Amino acid sequence: MDNDVSAGSAGSSSTLGNLALGLTLLAFGVGNTGVIDNVTAADAAALATWVGGVALFVVGLLAFRAGDAADGTAFAGLGAFWFTWGTGAGTEVSAEAAGLFMLLWALLALTLTAASAGSGVLGQGVYGLLCLSLLLGGIAAFAENDGLAKAGGWVGAVAGLVAWYGATAALAKWPTFTGRAAGRGVTATG
């Protein structure tokens, strides 16, 4: 492989990664809420496998290649999570195994939340909300509590909207709540 071939910029991989993460979280979250008749989280398995899993993992590898270890770690790690979840959806596992799966992946989200300190409200918000969603889902699985599972779904859907907004803001040059509009170099005071 020729190392001089461009793999894109860190900004482009971040934008694509946030779009993939946002869409997957929205589908997963809305499926868990039960707000749409006959739509469950398991219905998001194909999207989770291919968009949240494979595409996000590839975006993570591209971010690593572009020298962005933070996005590389986040997107490759989350790609592994979504691929594992998507391929296992519908498989019979105990409530305890499902709860443990969610709680272990909540640790990744917690690490990403801590690592994104200083990246702005959107980056830290997505990972923090994802962590909370996974914690609620894990506890709901252990307790077999549908109310907690729905609450986790709503938190996941909000995390998806935040990720989607971050990616859209980067492309449309909307405000990103870091004191600058994306791509403009304009501060809130200037």
N, CA and C atoms as an extended XYZ file, in Angstrom:
570
Properties=species:S:1:pos:R:3:atomname:S:1:resname:S:1:resid:I:1 pbc="F F F"
N         0.846       -1.170        0.000 N   MET     1
C         0.000        0.000        0.000 CA  MET     1
C         0.890        1.231        0.000 C   MET     1
N         0.567        2.190       -0.827 N   ASP     2
C         1.329        3.427       -0.929 CA  ASP     2
C         0.950        4.345        0.228 C   ASP     2
N         1.901        4.667        1.083 N   ASN     3
C         1.628        5.504        2.239 CA  ASN     3
C         1.426        6.967        1.879 C   ASN     3
N         1.694        7.356        0.650 N   ASP     4
C         1.493        8.736        0.238 CA  ASP     4
C         0.066        9.024       -0.210 C   ASP     4
N        -0.757        7.996       -0.286 N   VAL     5
C        -2.140        8.178       -0.698 CA  VAL     5
C        -2.924        8.749        0.468 C   VAL     5
N        -3.647        9.823        0.225 N   SER     6
C        -4.409       10.488        1.276 CA  SER     6
C        -5.567        9.618        1.723 C   SER     6
N        -5.773        9.578        3.017 N   ALA     7
C        -6.904        8.843        3.577 CA  ALA     7
C        -7.996        9.801        4.023 C   ALA     7
N        -7.915       11.027        3.608 N   GLY     8
C        -8.879       12.023        4.053 CA  GLY     8
C        -8.328       12.755        5.257 C   GLY     8
N        -9.019       13.767        5.663 N   SER     9
C        -8.564       14.549        6.813 CA  SER     9
C        -9.230       14.038        8.076 C   SER     9
N        -8.642       14.416        9.202 N   ALA    10
C        -9.242       14.037       10.479 CA  ALA    10
C       -10.644       14.620       10.585 C   ALA    10
N       -10.845       15.821       10.080 N   GLY    11
C       -12.167       16.445       10.129 CA  GLY    11
C       -13.196       15.682        9.325 C   GLY    11
N       -12.818       15.174        8.154 N   SER    12
C       -13.783       14.443        7.337 CA  SER    12
C       -14.135       13.103        7.962 C   SER    12
N       -13.163       12.434        8.585 N   SER    13
C       -13.482       11.161        9.228 CA  SER    13
C       -14.335       11.391       10.469 C   SER    13
N       -14.098       12.500       11.179 N   SER    14
C       -14.908       12.818       12.345 CA  SER    14
C       -16.355       13.079       11.944 C   SER    14
N       -16.550       13.809       10.877 N   THR    15
C       -17.897       14.119       10.404 CA  THR    15
C       -18.622       12.850        9.973 C   THR    15
N       -17.984       12.020        9.170 N   LEU    16
C       -18.601       10.771        8.732 CA  LEU    16
C       -18.847        9.849        9.918 C   LEU    16
N       -17.918        9.777       10.825 N   GLY    17
C       -18.086        8.945       12.012 CA  GLY    17
C       -19.264        9.396       12.858 C   GLY    17
N       -19.404       10.703       13.037 N   ASN    18
C       -20.534       11.199       13.815 CA  ASN    18
C       -21.867       10.973       13.114 C   ASN    18
N       -21.888       11.042       11.793 N   LEU    19
C       -23.121       10.718       11.065 CA  LEU    19
C       -23.495        9.254       11.261 C   LEU    19
N       -22.521        8.359       11.095 N   ALA    20
C       -22.776        6.926       11.266 CA  ALA    20
C       -23.216        6.623       12.695 C   ALA    20
N       -22.527        7.202       13.663 N   LEU    21
C       -22.884        6.982       15.059 CA  LEU    21
C       -24.265        7.554       15.355 C   LEU    21
N       -24.534        8.745       14.863 N   GLY    22
C       -25.831        9.379       15.107 CA  GLY    22
C       -26.992        8.577       14.564 C   GLY    22
N       -26.880        8.121       13.323 N   LEU    23
C       -27.970        7.336       12.726 CA  LEU    23
C       -28.184        6.017       13.464 C   LEU    23
N       -27.091        5.378       13.849 N   THR    24
C       -27.205        4.105       14.551 CA  THR    24
C       -27.823        4.299       15.928 C   THR    24
N       -27.364        5.319       16.654 N   LEU    25
C       -27.932        5.585       17.976 CA  LEU    25
C       -29.410        5.961       17.890 C   LEU    25
N       -29.774        6.731       16.879 N   LEU    26
C       -31.186        7.076       16.709 CA  LEU    26
C       -32.043        5.832       16.481 C   LEU    26
N       -31.607        4.960       15.588 N   ALA    27
C       -32.374        3.745       15.299 CA  ALA    27
C       -32.461        2.850       16.533 C   ALA    27
N       -31.351        2.647       17.210 N   PHE    28
C       -31.310        1.824       18.413 CA  PHE    28
C       -32.155        2.440       19.522 C   PHE    28
N       -31.986        3.746       19.734 N   GLY    29
C       -32.720        4.419       20.798 CA  GLY    29
C       -34.217        4.419       20.566 C   GLY    29
N       -34.633        4.807       19.372 N   VAL    30
C       -36.066        4.841       19.065 CA  VAL    30
C       -36.655        3.436       19.161 C   VAL    30
N       -35.898        2.437       18.724 N   GLY    31
C       -36.376        1.056       18.841 CA  GLY    31
C       -36.598        0.642       20.281 C   GLY    31
N       -35.776        1.124       21.186 N   ASN    32
C       -35.929        0.786       22.606 CA  ASN    32
C       -37.059        1.545       23.292 C   ASN    32
N       -37.460        2.674       22.739 N   THR    33
C       -38.502        3.474       23.388 CA  THR    33
C       -39.892        2.896       23.184 C   THR    33
N       -40.106        2.189       22.080 N   GLY    34
C       -41.432        1.673       21.775 CA  GLY    34
C       -42.375        2.742       21.276 C   GLY    34
N       -41.836        3.899       20.892 N   VAL    35
C       -42.668        5.022       20.472 CA  VAL    35
C       -43.297        4.784       19.090 C   VAL    35
N       -42.698        3.937       18.277 N   ILE    36
C       -43.254        3.602       16.958 CA  ILE    36
C       -43.737        2.161       17.012 C   ILE    36
N       -45.013        1.953       16.709 N   ASP    37
C       -45.583        0.612       16.748 CA  ASP    37
C       -44.793       -0.359       15.874 C   ASP    37
N       -44.578       -1.537       16.394 N   ASN    38
C       -43.924       -2.639       15.688 CA  ASN    38
C       -42.477       -2.355       15.295 C   ASN    38
N       -41.813       -1.403       15.963 N   VAL    39
C       -40.396       -1.138       15.737 CA  VAL    39
C       -39.681       -1.359       17.065 C   VAL    39
N       -38.712       -2.278       17.050 N   THR    40
C       -37.948       -2.581       18.257 CA  THR    40
C       -36.467       -2.313       17.996 C   THR    40
N       -35.689       -2.379       19.046 N   ALA    41
C       -34.243       -2.200       18.894 CA  ALA    41
C       -33.665       -3.266       17.981 C   ALA    41
N       -34.213       -4.480       18.016 N   ALA    42
C       -33.714       -5.552       17.155 CA  ALA    42
C       -33.892       -5.214       15.672 C   ALA    42
N       -34.865       -4.356       15.355 N   ASP    43
C       -35.068       -3.940       13.964 CA  ASP    43
C       -33.915       -3.075       13.458 C   ASP    43
N       -33.117       -2.556       14.375 N   ALA    44
C       -31.963       -1.730       13.998 CA  ALA    44
C       -30.708       -2.569       13.782 C   ALA    44
N       -30.829       -3.899       13.851 N   ALA    45
C       -29.645       -4.771       13.789 CA  ALA    45
C       -28.861       -4.613       12.490 C   ALA    45
N       -29.531       -4.543       11.354 N   ALA    46
C       -28.805       -4.417       10.080 CA  ALA    46
C       -28.071       -3.080       10.012 C   ALA    46
N       -28.741       -2.017       10.407 N   LEU    47
C       -28.090       -0.703       10.414 CA  LEU    47
C       -26.921       -0.713       11.391 C   LEU    47
N       -27.124       -1.319       12.576 N   ALA    48
C       -26.059       -1.374       13.577 CA  ALA    48
C       -24.860       -2.172       13.063 C   ALA    48
N       -25.115       -3.241       12.344 N   THR    49
C       -24.024       -4.074       11.834 CA  THR    49
C       -23.218       -3.356       10.769 C   THR    49
N       -23.893       -2.787        9.787 N   TRP    50
C       -23.185       -2.238        8.628 CA  TRP    50
C       -22.794       -0.772        8.771 C   TRP    50
N       -23.697        0.066        9.257 N   VAL    51
C       -23.382        1.493        9.396 CA  VAL    51
C       -22.660        1.751       10.714 C   VAL    51
N       -23.253        1.273       11.809 N   GLY    52
C       -22.640        1.476       13.114 CA  GLY    52
C       -21.436        0.589       13.345 C   GLY    52
N       -21.388       -0.572       12.712 N   GLY    53
C       -20.287       -1.499       12.914 CA  GLY    53
C       -19.187       -1.365       11.890 C   GLY    53
N       -19.442       -1.850       10.705 N   VAL    54
C       -18.400       -1.892        9.671 CA  VAL    54
C       -17.965       -0.489        9.248 C   VAL    54
N       -18.923        0.368        8.881 N   ALA    55
C       -18.558        1.707        8.406 CA  ALA    55
C       -17.848        2.502        9.503 C   ALA    55
N       -18.349        2.432       10.720 N   LEU    56
C       -17.726        3.179       11.814 CA  LEU    56
C       -16.321        2.653       12.114 C   LEU    56
N       -16.135        1.348       12.033 N   PHE    57
C       -14.809        0.772       12.259 CA  PHE    57
C       -13.832        1.247       11.182 C   PHE    57
N       -14.277        1.248        9.924 N   VAL    58
C       -13.416        1.722        8.828 CA  VAL    58
C       -13.087        3.207        9.015 C   VAL    58
N       -14.072        3.998        9.412 N   VAL    59
C       -13.822        5.421        9.675 CA  VAL    59
C       -12.791        5.562       10.787 C   VAL    59
N       -12.871        4.713       11.799 N   GLY    60
C       -11.876        4.736       12.866 CA  GLY    60
C       -10.478        4.446       12.346 C   GLY    60
N       -10.371        3.463       11.466 N   LEU    61
C        -9.063        3.149       10.876 CA  LEU    61
C        -8.540        4.322       10.045 C   LEU    61
N        -9.431        4.982        9.300 N   LEU    62
C        -9.022        6.152        8.516 CA  LEU    62
C        -8.581        7.297        9.430 C   LEU    62
N        -9.259        7.445       10.553 N   ALA    63
C        -8.855        8.493       11.507 CA  ALA    63
C        -7.470        8.182       12.074 C   ALA    63
N        -7.200        6.923       12.401 N   PHE    64
C        -5.863        6.546       12.864 CA  PHE    64
C        -4.821        6.885       11.805 C   PHE    64
N        -5.144        6.563       10.556 N   ARG    65
C        -4.210        6.815        9.464 CA  ARG    65
C        -3.950        8.309        9.285 C   ARG    65
N        -4.967        9.124        9.548 N   ALA    66
C        -4.823       10.576        9.432 CA  ALA    66
C        -4.141       11.179       10.669 C   ALA    66
N        -3.804       10.337       11.642 N   GLY    67
C        -3.106       10.811       12.826 CA  GLY    67
C        -4.015       11.255       13.958 C   GLY    67
N        -5.281       10.925       13.876 N   ASP    68
C        -6.248       11.318       14.896 CA  ASP    68
C        -6.548       10.119       15.798 C   ASP    68
N        -5.745        9.973       16.849 N   ALA    69
C        -5.892        8.822       17.738 CA  ALA    69
C        -7.204        8.860       18.518 C   ALA    69
N        -7.687       10.044       18.858 N   ALA    70
C        -8.925       10.147       19.638 CA  ALA    70
C       -10.119        9.629       18.834 C   ALA    70
N       -10.315       10.161       17.615 N   ASP    71
C       -11.426        9.684       16.784 CA  ASP    71
C       -11.192        8.240       16.341 C   ASP    71
N        -9.943        7.875       16.085 N   GLY    72
C        -9.647        6.494       15.704 CA  GLY    72
C       -10.069        5.520       16.783 C   GLY    72
N        -9.717        5.826       18.019 N   THR    73
C       -10.098        4.964       19.139 CA  THR    73
C       -11.612        4.930       19.307 C   THR    73
N       -12.235        6.106       19.271 N   ALA    74
C       -13.684        6.184       19.468 CA  ALA    74
C       -14.440        5.418       18.389 C   ALA    74
N       -14.135        5.702       17.136 N   PHE    75
C       -14.924        5.114       16.061 CA  PHE    75
C       -14.619        3.628       15.848 C   PHE    75
N       -13.359        3.221       15.975 N   ALA    76
C       -13.050        1.794       15.843 CA  ALA    76
C       -13.652        1.022       17.014 C   ALA    76
N       -13.540        1.563       18.222 N   GLY    77
C       -14.121        0.894       19.388 CA  GLY    77
C       -15.633        0.805       19.297 C   GLY    77
N       -16.276        1.911       18.934 N   LEU    78
C       -17.737        1.896       18.803 CA  LEU    78
C       -18.184        1.041       17.619 C   LEU    78
N       -17.367        1.002       16.568 N   GLY    79
C       -17.677        0.102       15.453 CA  GLY    79
C       -17.679       -1.343       15.897 C   GLY    79
N       -16.715       -1.721       16.731 N   ALA    80
C       -16.674       -3.091       17.262 CA  ALA    80
C       -17.907       -3.365       18.121 C   ALA    80
N       -18.300       -2.380       18.939 N   PHE    81
C       -19.505       -2.539       19.761 CA  PHE    81
C       -20.735       -2.773       18.887 C   PHE    81
N       -20.960       -1.887       17.929 N   TRP    82
C       -22.181       -1.991       17.115 CA  TRP    82
C       -22.185       -3.247       16.263 C   TRP    82
N       -21.023       -3.654       15.747 N   PHE    83
C       -20.972       -4.888       14.956 CA  PHE    83
C       -21.333       -6.078       15.837 C   PHE    83
N       -20.774       -6.113       17.028 N   THR    84
C       -21.062       -7.212       17.954 CA  THR    84
C       -22.532       -7.221       18.332 C   THR    84
N       -23.064       -6.055       18.661 N   TRP    85
C       -24.477       -5.984       19.017 CA  TRP    85
C       -25.368       -6.366       17.831 C   TRP    85
N       -25.080       -5.815       16.661 N   GLY    86
C       -25.911       -6.063       15.484 CA  GLY    86
C       -25.928       -7.517       15.060 C   GLY    86
N       -24.784       -8.180       15.114 N   THR    87
C       -24.750       -9.589       14.704 CA  THR    87
C       -25.339      -10.505       15.767 C   THR    87
N       -25.402      -10.029       17.008 N   GLY    88
C       -25.961      -10.849       18.075 CA  GLY    88
C       -27.426      -10.569       18.369 C   GLY    88
N       -27.989       -9.528       17.748 N   ALA    89
C       -29.389       -9.180       18.003 CA  ALA    89
C       -30.296      -10.339       17.616 C   ALA    89
N       -31.232      -10.626       18.477 N   GLY    90
C       -32.160      -11.716       18.231 CA  GLY    90
C       -31.654      -13.053       18.759 C   GLY    90
N       -30.410      -13.094       19.198 N   THR    91
C       -29.851      -14.315       19.764 CA  THR    91
C       -30.336      -14.449       21.203 C   THR    91
N       -30.683      -15.656       21.593 N   GLU    92
C       -31.126      -15.883       22.964 CA  GLU    92
C       -29.943      -15.841       23.915 C   GLU    92
N       -29.934      -14.870       24.799 N   VAL    93
C       -28.939      -14.776       25.868 CA  VAL    93
C       -29.687      -14.463       27.151 C   VAL    93
N       -29.062      -14.735       28.257 N   SER    94
C       -29.702      -14.433       29.539 CA  SER    94
C       -29.753      -12.926       29.739 C   SER    94
N       -30.659      -12.502       30.598 N   ALA    95
C       -30.763      -11.078       30.927 CA  ALA    95
C       -29.464      -10.596       31.548 C   ALA    95
N       -28.833      -11.460       32.327 N   GLU    96
C       -27.575      -11.092       32.966 CA  GLU    96
C       -26.468      -10.901       31.941 C   GLU    96
N       -26.409      -11.760       30.924 N   ALA    97
C       -25.395      -11.626       29.877 CA  ALA    97
C       -25.610      -10.339       29.081 C   ALA    97
N       -26.876      -10.037       28.764 N   ALA    98
C       -27.183       -8.799       28.040 CA  ALA    98
C       -26.819       -7.583       28.890 C   ALA    98
N       -27.125       -7.644       30.176 N   GLY    99
C       -26.794       -6.537       31.069 CA  GLY    99
C       -25.295       -6.341       31.191 C   GLY    99
N       -24.561       -7.436       31.316 N   LEU   100
C       -23.107       -7.343       31.415 CA  LEU   100
C       -22.509       -6.760       30.141 C   LEU   100
N       -23.011       -7.186       28.984 N   PHE   101
C       -22.562       -6.653       27.692 CA  PHE   101
C       -22.710       -5.130       27.671 C   PHE   101
N       -23.881       -4.648       28.071 N   MET   102
C       -24.140       -3.205       28.047 CA  MET   102
C       -23.234       -2.470       29.046 C   MET   102
N       -23.066       -3.031       30.234 N   LEU   103
C       -22.250       -2.366       31.248 CA  LEU   103
C       -20.778       -2.334       30.849 C   LEU   103
N       -20.287       -3.403       30.235 N   LEU   104
C       -18.891       -3.404       29.788 CA  LEU   104
C       -18.664       -2.356       28.704 C   LEU   104
N       -19.595       -2.239       27.773 N   TRP   105
C       -19.442       -1.232       26.730 CA  TRP   105
C       -19.670        0.171       27.263 C   TRP   105
N       -20.410        0.294       28.367 N   ALA   106
C       -20.555        1.609       29.009 CA  ALA   106
C       -19.192        2.104       29.496 C   ALA   106
N       -18.305        1.169       29.855 N   LEU   107
C       -16.954        1.566       30.259 CA  LEU   107
C       -16.209        2.235       29.104 C   LEU   107
N       -16.361        1.709       27.885 N   LEU   108
C       -15.751        2.363       26.721 CA  LEU   108
C       -16.322        3.771       26.568 C   LEU   108
N       -17.642        3.896       26.668 N   ALA   109
C       -18.265        5.211       26.528 CA  ALA   109
C       -17.796        6.161       27.621 C   ALA   109
N       -17.587        5.650       28.830 N   LEU   110
C       -17.071        6.482       29.917 CA  LEU   110
C       -15.656        6.950       29.603 C   LEU   110
N       -14.829        6.055       29.078 N   THR   111
C       -13.469        6.425       28.680 CA  THR   111
C       -13.504        7.495       27.597 C   THR   111
N       -14.377        7.333       26.617 N   LEU   112
C       -14.489        8.315       25.537 CA  LEU   112
C       -14.986        9.657       26.068 C   LEU   112
N       -15.883        9.629       27.047 N   THR   113
C       -16.376       10.865       27.656 CA  THR   113
C       -15.229       11.604       28.332 C   THR   113
N       -14.456       10.882       29.119 N   ALA   114
C       -13.320       11.501       29.821 CA  ALA   114
C       -12.276       12.013       28.834 C   ALA   114
N       -12.021       11.241       27.781 N   ALA   115
C       -10.998       11.611       26.803 CA  ALA   115
C       -11.421       12.802       25.952 C   ALA   115
N       -12.723       13.058       25.855 N   SER   116
C       -13.193       14.156       25.003 CA  SER   116
C       -13.316       15.473       25.760 C   SER   116
N       -12.832       15.515       26.998 N   ALA   117
C       -12.842       16.772       27.756 CA  ALA   117
C       -12.091       17.836       26.957 C   ALA   117
N       -12.687       18.965       26.809 N   GLY   118
C       -12.074       20.045       26.044 CA  GLY   118
C       -12.444       20.034       24.576 C   GLY   118
N       -13.174       19.001       24.133 N   SER   119
C       -13.549       18.937       22.719 CA  SER   119
C       -14.852       19.661       22.442 C   SER   119
N       -15.491       20.140       23.471 N   GLY   120
C       -16.739       20.851       23.284 CA  GLY   120
C       -17.926       20.060       23.800 C   GLY   120
N       -19.035       20.750       23.878 N   VAL   121
C       -20.259       20.176       24.425 CA  VAL   121
C       -20.758       19.006       23.576 C   VAL   121
N       -20.648       19.117       22.260 N   LEU   122
C       -21.203       18.071       21.401 CA  LEU   122
C       -20.450       16.755       21.558 C   LEU   122
N       -19.129       16.799       21.482 N   GLY   123
C       -18.348       15.566       21.588 CA  GLY   123
C       -18.518       14.902       22.932 C   GLY   123
N       -18.380       15.658       23.987 N   GLN   124
C       -18.522       15.089       25.317 CA  GLN   124
C       -19.979       14.684       25.571 C   GLN   124
N       -20.905       15.446       25.043 N   GLY   125
C       -22.319       15.129       25.219 CA  GLY   125
C       -22.710       13.804       24.600 C   GLY   125
N       -22.248       13.541       23.381 N   VAL   126
C       -22.582       12.287       22.706 CA  VAL   126
C       -22.094       11.102       23.533 C   VAL   126
N       -20.828       11.142       23.938 N   TYR   127
C       -20.268       10.005       24.660 CA  TYR   127
C       -20.851        9.884       26.061 C   TYR   127
N       -21.109       11.009       26.718 N   GLY   128
C       -21.728       10.965       28.036 CA  GLY   128
C       -23.132       10.393       27.984 C   GLY   128
N       -23.912       10.830       27.000 N   LEU   129
C       -25.267       10.301       26.843 CA  LEU   129
C       -25.244        8.832       26.440 C   LEU   129
N       -24.299        8.447       25.589 N   LEU   130
C       -24.166        7.029       25.226 CA  LEU   130
C       -23.852        6.196       26.468 C   LEU   130
N       -22.946        6.682       27.308 N   CYS   131
C       -22.599        5.980       28.545 CA  CYS   131
C       -23.842        5.809       29.417 C   CYS   131
N       -24.605        6.880       29.602 N   LEU   132
C       -25.816        6.816       30.409 CA  LEU   132
C       -26.837        5.848       29.803 C   LEU   132
N       -26.994        5.893       28.487 N   SER   133
C       -27.916        4.988       27.806 CA  SER   133
C       -27.530        3.524       28.035 C   SER   133
N       -26.239        3.226       27.915 N   LEU   134
C       -25.773        1.853       28.120 CA  LEU   134
C       -25.918        1.432       29.581 C   LEU   134
N       -25.650        2.340       30.507 N   LEU   135
C       -25.845        2.030       31.930 CA  LEU   135
C       -27.308        1.709       32.222 C   LEU   135
N       -28.206        2.552       31.728 N   LEU   136
C       -29.636        2.304       31.933 CA  LEU   136
C       -30.064        0.989       31.288 C   LEU   136
N       -29.561        0.733       30.080 N   GLY   137
C       -29.897       -0.521       29.402 CA  GLY   137
C       -29.361       -1.733       30.147 C   GLY   137
N       -28.146       -1.632       30.654 N   GLY   138
C       -27.564       -2.736       31.407 CA  GLY   138
C       -28.316       -3.008       32.692 C   GLY   138
N       -28.624       -1.955       33.437 N   ILE   139
C       -29.382       -2.118       34.686 CA  ILE   139
C       -30.776       -2.650       34.383 C   ILE   139
N       -31.396       -2.147       33.307 N   ALA   140
C       -32.722       -2.621       32.912 CA  ALA   140
C       -32.705       -4.110       32.579 C   ALA   140
N       -31.636       -4.562       31.936 N   ALA   141
C       -31.542       -5.985       31.596 CA  ALA   141
C       -31.415       -6.830       32.861 C   ALA   141
N       -30.560       -6.413       33.789 N   PHE   142
C       -30.411       -7.159       35.041 CA  PHE   142
C       -31.720       -7.186       35.830 C   PHE   142
N       -32.397       -6.039       35.872 N   ALA   143
C       -33.625       -5.914       36.659 CA  ALA   143
C       -34.867       -6.345       35.887 C   ALA   143
N       -34.713       -6.621       34.604 N   GLU   144
C       -35.833       -6.933       33.713 CA  GLU   144
C       -36.919       -5.866       33.856 C   GLU   144
N       -36.491       -4.597       33.699 N   ASN   145
C       -37.343       -3.441       33.899 CA  ASN   145
C       -37.525       -2.710       32.568 C   ASN   145
N       -38.718       -2.814       31.994 N   ASP   146
C       -38.997       -2.180       30.707 CA  ASP   146
C       -38.931       -0.654       30.773 C   ASP   146
N       -39.305       -0.075       31.913 N   GLY   147
C       -39.270        1.377       32.053 CA  GLY   147
C       -37.857        1.928       31.950 C   GLY   147
N       -36.904        1.252       32.601 N   LEU   148
C       -35.504        1.681       32.500 CA  LEU   148
C       -34.968        1.485       31.088 C   LEU   148
N       -35.384        0.407       30.449 N   ALA   149
C       -34.947        0.155       29.068 CA  ALA   149
C       -35.445        1.267       28.143 C   ALA   149
N       -36.686        1.692       28.338 N   LYS   150
C       -37.235        2.790       27.526 CA  LYS   150
C       -36.502        4.098       27.820 C   LYS   150
N       -36.210        4.346       29.088 N   ALA   151
C       -35.459        5.562       29.450 CA  ALA   151
C       -34.091        5.540       28.785 C   ALA   151
N       -33.429        4.385       28.807 N   GLY   152
C       -32.138        4.236       28.125 CA  GLY   152
C       -32.268        4.473       26.630 C   GLY   152
N       -33.385        4.029       26.054 N   GLY   153
C       -33.631        4.262       24.631 CA  GLY   153
C       -33.769        5.737       24.309 C   GLY   153
N       -34.501        6.469       25.156 N   TRP   154
C       -34.647        7.909       24.934 CA  TRP   154
C       -33.306        8.621       25.036 C   TRP   154
N       -32.499        8.236       26.034 N   VAL   155
C       -31.178        8.857       26.190 CA  VAL   155
C       -30.314        8.538       24.966 C   VAL   155
N       -30.385        7.286       24.475 N   GLY   156
C       -29.638        6.904       23.269 CA  GLY   156
C       -30.089        7.693       22.045 C   GLY   156
N       -31.402        7.900       21.928 N   ALA   157
C       -31.918        8.670       20.787 CA  ALA   157
C       -31.433       10.121       20.850 C   ALA   157
N       -31.408       10.698       22.039 N   VAL   158
C       -30.901       12.068       22.192 CA  VAL   158
C       -29.412       12.112       21.841 C   VAL   158
N       -28.658       11.098       22.274 N   ALA   159
C       -27.228       11.023       21.917 CA  ALA   159
C       -27.071       10.966       20.402 C   ALA   159
N       -27.946       10.205       19.739 N   GLY   160
C       -27.906       10.128       18.281 CA  GLY   160
C       -28.186       11.469       17.630 C   GLY   160
N       -29.146       12.194       18.168 N   LEU   161
C       -29.446       13.529       17.635 CA  LEU   161
C       -28.276       14.485       17.826 C   LEU   161
N       -27.612       14.397       18.968 N   VAL   162
C       -26.451       15.259       19.224 CA  VAL   162
C       -25.327       14.930       18.245 C   VAL   162
N       -25.065       13.632       18.031 N   ALA   163
C       -24.022       13.228       17.071 CA  ALA   163
C       -24.387       13.688       15.665 C   ALA   163
N       -25.648       13.493       15.288 N   TRP   164
C       -26.102       13.933       13.965 CA  TRP   164
C       -25.935       15.445       13.831 C   TRP   164
N       -26.343       16.212       14.847 N   TYR   165
C       -26.209       17.656       14.774 CA  TYR   165
C       -24.742       18.060       14.625 C   TYR   165
N       -23.856       17.426       15.388 N   GLY   166
C       -22.428       17.750       15.302 CA  GLY   166
C       -21.886       17.555       13.895 C   GLY   166
N       -22.267       16.453       13.267 N   ALA   167
C       -21.805       16.186       11.901 CA  ALA   167
C       -22.430       17.166       10.911 C   ALA   167
N       -23.712       17.425       11.066 N   THR   168
C       -24.399       18.353       10.175 CA  THR   168
C       -23.844       19.766       10.346 C   THR   168
N       -23.576       20.146       11.593 N   ALA   169
C       -23.009       21.475       11.861 CA  ALA   169
C       -21.650       21.623       11.194 C   ALA   169
N       -20.849       20.565       11.220 N   ALA   170
C       -19.531       20.629       10.583 CA  ALA   170
C       -19.665       20.814        9.073 C   ALA   170
N       -20.632       20.148        8.464 N   LEU   171
C       -20.827       20.262        7.014 CA  LEU   171
C       -21.500       21.576        6.620 C   LEU   171
N       -22.493       21.991        7.408 N   ALA   172
C       -23.272       23.189        7.074 CA  ALA   172
C       -22.701       24.463        7.678 C   ALA   172
N       -21.630       24.318        8.460 N   LYS   173
C       -20.985       25.454        9.119 CA  LYS   173
C       -21.930       26.160       10.087 C   LYS   173
N       -22.684       25.329       10.822 N   TRP   174
C       -23.558       25.829       11.878 CA  TRP   174
C       -22.761       25.935       13.164 C   TRP   174
N       -23.319       26.593       14.173 N   PRO   175
C       -22.630       26.688       15.473 CA  PRO   175
C       -22.411       25.310       16.108 C   PRO   175
N       -21.255       25.142       16.716 N   THR   176
C       -20.933       23.874       17.378 CA  THR   176
C       -20.795       24.038       18.880 C   THR   176
N       -21.120       25.180       19.408 N   PHE   177
C       -21.112       25.451       20.843 CA  PHE   177
C       -19.718       25.350       21.451 C   PHE   177
N       -18.704       25.635       20.637 N   THR   178
C       -17.334       25.697       21.132 CA  THR   178
C       -16.832       27.136       21.083 C   THR   178
N       -17.736       28.064       20.791 N   GLY   179
C       -17.345       29.447       20.635 CA  GLY   179
C       -17.108       29.816       19.178 C   GLY   179
N       -17.227       28.826       18.277 N   ARG   180
C       -16.998       29.074       16.848 CA  ARG   180
C       -18.038       28.329       16.019 C   ARG   180
N       -18.349       28.889       14.883 N   ALA   181
C       -19.146       28.147       13.916 CA  ALA   181
C       -18.206       27.184       13.238 C   ALA   181
N       -18.686       26.019       12.929 N   ALA   182
C       -17.829       25.001       12.319 CA  ALA   182
C       -17.235       25.491       11.016 C   ALA   182
N       -15.921       25.403       10.906 N   GLY   183
C       -15.246       25.720        9.668 CA  GLY   183
C       -15.090       27.196        9.355 C   GLY   183
N       -15.552       28.069       10.187 N   ARG   184
C       -15.483       29.493        9.866 CA  ARG   184
C       -14.360       30.205       10.581 C   ARG   184
N       -13.901       29.698       11.719 N   GLY   185
C       -12.872       30.369       12.478 CA  GLY   185
C       -13.363       31.647       13.145 C   GLY   185
N       -14.661       31.765       13.327 N   VAL   186
C       -15.244       32.954       13.941 CA  VAL   186
C       -15.591       32.635       15.375 C   VAL   186
N       -15.119       33.447       16.298 N   THR   187
C       -15.462       33.237       17.707 CA  THR   187
C       -16.773       33.917       18.026 C   THR   187
N       -17.310       33.593       19.188 N   ALA   188
C       -18.574       34.181       19.594 CA  ALA   188
C       -18.448       35.690       19.775 C   ALA   188
N       -17.256       36.158       20.095 N   THR   189
C       -17.073       37.597       20.276 CA  THR   189
C       -16.534       38.266       19.029 C   THR   189
N       -16.107       37.478       18.062 N   GLY   190
C       -15.509       38.093       16.881 CA  GLY   190
C       -16.155       37.619       15.699 C   GLY   190
